Amino acid sequence: MQGQLSKTEIVDLLISDFYKDFAKNIRDILISRESVPVLISLVIDIVNKNSSLTLISSFKKHREKIEFRSAYILEYVYFYDCNFFNDFYPHFFNLFPKVQNESSKRHFAKIMTDILKNRRYTGSNEQYEAIASACIEWIINERVRVAVQVWSIETLIMLKSKVLFVNEILEELMDQVSFKPTPGMVVRLRKWRNINTV
């Protein structure tokens, strides 16, 4: 049996040419090689900008791609089997507000929504407030992608009962994303407003 992949080997996979079922295939390789913890450690390093900096700097022109694709694969791992996150939940909650890559935010917020919705982990009040503040910043960022707005609002809805200031600002945020909404956003807004008036 082949051994666990190193961070360098995972980075090599992440920067390879994109193809159909890219995320699924890399997820399956990581699982078969018992390397999900290595991916998680790589994600922690990337977001915290710490010990993998030397590794990432050797792939400097691919940095954005590595950041985004590591989060993309992380999402595929989580929704395949959330048990891979059992030891990662506290780190994930602490990492969330530190995410700066615009593409990665979507994957982090989508995972966070599911964690909160299914009560897979109970964070601290400080963590919840930091996560909510990050979501608000992501939504009002002029460069934000629609998918990031969607999952950030979904996360905030899950945090309504945990963070007082979310209730005060949620309606205002929904008004902001109502300006020239995509058809998909129109459907989401209808659903969110129904939830918000309950």
ZIPEZI-V312287 format. One record per residue. N is the residue number from 1. RES is the residue in one small letter. SS is DSSP state (H for helix, E for strand, C for the rest). Layout:
N_RES_SS ; N_RES_SS
This chain:
1_m_C ; 2_q_C ; 3_g_C ; 4_q_C ; 5_l_C ; 6_s_C ; 7_k_H ; 8_t_H ; 9_e_H ; 10_i_H ; 11_v_H ; 12_d_H ; 13_l_H ; 14_l_H ; 15_i_C ; 16_s_C ; 17_d_C ; 18_f_C ; 19_y_C ; 20_k_C ; 21_d_C ; 22_f_H ; 23_a_H ; 24_k_H ; 25_n_H ; 26_i_H ; 27_r_H ; 28_d_H ; 29_i_H ; 30_l_H ; 31_i_H ; 32_s_H ; 33_r_C ; 34_e_C ; 35_s_C ; 36_v_H ; 37_p_H ; 38_v_H ; 39_l_H ; 40_i_H ; 41_s_H ; 42_l_H ; 43_v_H ; 44_i_H ; 45_d_H ; 46_i_H ; 47_v_H ; 48_n_H ; 49_k_C ; 50_n_C ; 51_s_C ; 52_s_C ; 53_l_H ; 54_t_H ; 55_l_H ; 56_i_H ; 57_s_H ; 58_s_C ; 59_f_C ; 60_k_H ; 61_k_H ; 62_h_H ; 63_r_H ; 64_e_H ; 65_k_H ; 66_i_H ; 67_e_H ; 68_f_H ; 69_r_H ; 70_s_H ; 71_a_H ; 72_y_H ; 73_i_H ; 74_l_H ; 75_e_H ; 76_y_H ; 77_v_H ; 78_y_H ; 79_f_H ; 80_y_H ; 81_d_C ; 82_c_H ; 83_n_H ; 84_f_H ; 85_f_H ; 86_n_C ; 87_d_C ; 88_f_C ; 89_y_H ; 90_p_H ; 91_h_H ; 92_f_H ; 93_f_H ; 94_n_H ; 95_l_H ; 96_f_H ; 97_p_C ; 98_k_C ; 99_v_C ; 100_q_C ; 101_n_C ; 102_e_H ; 103_s_H ; 104_s_H ; 105_k_H ; 106_r_H ; 107_h_H ; 108_f_H ; 109_a_H ; 110_k_H ; 111_i_H ; 112_m_H ; 113_t_H ; 114_d_H ; 115_i_H ; 116_l_H ; 117_k_H ; 118_n_C ; 119_r_C ; 120_r_C ; 121_y_C ; 122_t_C ; 123_g_C ; 124_s_C ; 125_n_H ; 126_e_H ; 127_q_H ; 128_y_H ; 129_e_H ; 130_a_H ; 131_i_H ; 132_a_H ; 133_s_H ; 134_a_H ; 135_c_H ; 136_i_H ; 137_e_H ; 138_w_H ; 139_i_H ; 140_i_H ; 141_n_C ; 142_e_C ; 143_r_C ; 144_v_C ; 145_r_C ; 146_v_H ; 147_a_H ; 148_v_H ; 149_q_H ; 150_v_H ; 151_w_H ; 152_s_H ; 153_i_H ; 154_e_H ; 155_t_H ; 156_l_H ; 157_i_H ; 158_m_H ; 159_l_H ; 160_k_C ; 161_s_C ; 162_k_C ; 163_v_C ; 164_l_H ; 165_f_H ; 166_v_H ; 167_n_H ; 168_e_H ; 169_i_H ; 170_l_H ; 171_e_H ; 172_e_H ; 173_l_H ; 174_m_H ; 175_d_H ; 176_q_H ; 177_v_H ; 178_s_C ; 179_f_C ; 180_k_C ; 181_p_C ; 182_t_C ; 183_p_H ; 184_g_H ; 185_m_H ; 186_v_H ; 187_v_H ; 188_r_H ; 189_l_H ; 190_r_H ; 191_k_H ; 192_w_H ; 193_r_H ; 194_n_H ; 195_i_H ; 196_n_H ; 197_t_C ; 198_v_C
